[in-house]
Amino acid sequence: MNDLPEWTVIRDRMLAPKPRLSCTAYGLGKANPTRVTHDGEGGWTLDDGHGGHEAASSWARSAVEPARYANLPSATGDVVRREREGARDAWVVDIHGLRRPGGGPLRTWVDAATGAILRMERIDDPAPIVLVLDLREEA
């Protein structure tokens, strides 16, 4: 029995507006983690602990609010399975064309409740490109 949702259902969840969220994001090649808070209205508070600025943390904001990926509406995906990523239920999805048209697939763990990306890696290299920890919905 296949109870996995269609890719379009997951993509719609990723594109939907996000509630107030906070998390700590780690990026491949980034020296320090970034603390990210989204106010639910498009505003961000960023703190990498070292005076980092907003432009340097766009990768973290894009994970929490995947609608920031310009190619997401036209990307295609294959829903692989459902599993836990940390304390969150997530859909594991192989997305084609997320970061650039025709680009190689990226395996993503999409938070089932919010549509935020909890983890992203290349299909052929299972080291995380982005890892979002302690994602929390704020009151």
Secondary structure per residue as TSV (DSSP state, phi and psi in degrees):
chain	resnum	aa	ss	phi	psi
A	1	M	-	360.0	129.2
A	2	N	-	-104.7	106.6
A	3	D	-	-106.8	22.0
A	4	L	-	-80.9	139.1
A	5	P	-	-72.4	162.0
A	6	E	-	-69.2	154.8
A	7	W	H	-54.2	-40.0
A	8	T	H	-63.5	-30.6
A	9	V	H	-68.1	-44.1
A	10	I	H	-65.1	-45.6
A	11	R	H	-60.0	-42.2
A	12	D	H	-61.4	-38.2
A	13	R	H	-65.9	-38.5
A	14	M	H	-66.4	-36.8
A	15	L	H	-79.2	-20.0
A	16	A	S	-65.8	151.1
A	17	P	-	-57.1	147.4
A	18	K	-	-100.4	148.6
A	19	P	-	-74.9	-177.1
A	20	R	S	-65.6	123.5
A	21	L	E	-133.9	152.4
A	22	S	E	-141.1	153.9
A	23	C	E	-168.0	174.3
A	24	T	E	-115.6	127.9
A	25	A	E	-114.2	138.6
A	26	Y	E	-118.4	136.6
A	27	G	E	-123.8	141.0
A	28	L	T	-56.6	128.9
A	29	G	T	81.0	-0.3
A	30	K	-	-93.8	130.2
A	31	A	S	-68.5	-32.1
A	32	N	S	-133.5	149.3
A	33	P	-	-69.4	160.2
A	34	T	E	-120.6	129.6
A	35	R	E	-87.8	125.0
A	36	V	E	-123.2	131.9
A	37	T	E	-127.5	127.5
A	38	H	E	-109.7	130.2
A	39	D	-	-85.0	1.4
A	40	G	S	83.9	-2.4
A	41	E	S	-128.9	17.1
A	42	G	S	96.5	-5.1
A	43	G	-	-91.1	149.2
A	44	W	E	-130.0	145.5
A	45	T	E	-121.5	127.6
A	46	L	E	-123.9	140.3
A	47	D	E	-150.1	108.2
A	48	D	-	-95.5	5.5
A	49	G	S	78.8	-2.6
A	50	H	S	-135.8	27.7
A	51	G	-	73.6	19.3
A	52	G	-	-60.0	153.8
A	53	H	-	-112.6	170.6
A	54	E	G	-55.5	-44.5
A	55	A	G	-61.8	-35.7
A	56	A	G	-71.0	-16.2
A	57	S	G	-110.5	19.6
A	58	S	H	-61.3	-31.1
A	59	W	H	-61.5	-38.1
A	60	A	H	-72.0	-41.9
A	61	R	H	-63.9	-37.3
A	62	S	H	-66.8	-32.0
A	63	A	H	-67.6	-44.3
A	64	V	H	-72.3	-34.5
A	65	E	S	-126.7	77.2
A	66	P	G	-59.0	-16.3
A	67	A	G	-60.7	-15.6
A	68	R	G	-68.1	-19.4
A	69	Y	-	-73.8	114.2
A	70	A	T	-60.4	-29.4
A	71	N	T	-89.7	-4.0
A	72	L	G	-58.2	-42.9
A	73	P	G	-59.4	-30.0
A	74	S	G	-102.2	-3.9
A	75	A	-	-67.8	156.0
A	76	T	E	-114.5	160.2
A	77	G	E	-152.6	157.7
A	78	D	E	-122.7	118.0
A	79	V	E	-79.1	120.3
A	80	V	E	-92.3	-49.7
A	81	R	E	-170.5	174.3
A	82	R	E	-112.3	138.3
A	83	E	E	-158.0	175.7
A	84	R	E	-90.6	136.7
A	85	E	E	-123.2	103.2
A	86	G	T	66.7	-128.5
A	87	A	T	-94.6	7.7
A	88	R	E	-113.2	144.8
A	89	D	E	-77.7	135.9
A	90	A	E	-141.1	154.4
A	91	W	E	-99.8	129.0
A	92	V	E	-89.5	121.1
A	93	V	E	-133.7	131.7
A	94	D	E	-91.3	114.6
A	95	I	E	-107.7	130.8
A	96	H	E	-106.1	127.8
A	97	G	S	81.8	20.8
A	98	L	S	-68.6	-48.8
A	99	R	S	-92.7	-21.6
A	100	R	S	-161.7	145.2
A	101	P	T	-57.5	134.3
A	102	G	T	76.9	1.2
A	103	G	-	-69.1	157.5
A	104	G	-	-60.7	157.0
A	105	P	-	-69.3	147.3
A	106	L	E	-118.0	133.6
A	107	R	E	-86.1	126.8
A	108	T	E	-126.1	148.8
A	109	W	E	-108.9	109.6
A	110	V	E	-101.7	123.4
A	111	D	E	-58.8	124.4
A	112	A	T	-64.7	-31.7
A	113	A	T	-82.2	-39.1
A	114	T	T	-114.2	-20.0
A	115	G	-	83.1	4.5
A	116	A	-	-73.3	152.8
A	117	I	E	-87.6	120.1
A	118	L	E	-89.6	-26.8
A	119	R	E	-156.5	144.6
A	120	M	E	-141.9	135.6
A	121	E	E	-149.2	160.9
A	122	R	E	-75.9	145.1
A	123	I	T	-58.1	-40.2
A	124	D	T	-90.0	4.0
A	125	D	E	-148.8	97.2
A	126	P	E	-75.2	22.2
A	127	A	E	-83.1	133.6
A	128	P	E	-63.5	134.2
A	129	I	E	-81.9	-41.5
A	130	V	E	-136.9	137.9
A	131	L	E	-135.5	123.5
A	132	V	E	-108.3	120.9
A	133	L	E	-113.2	158.3
A	134	D	E	47.3	42.2
A	135	L	E	-62.9	127.5
A	136	R	E	-135.7	140.0
A	137	E	E	-84.4	126.7
A	138	E	-	-93.0	150.1
A	139	A	-	-74.2	360.0
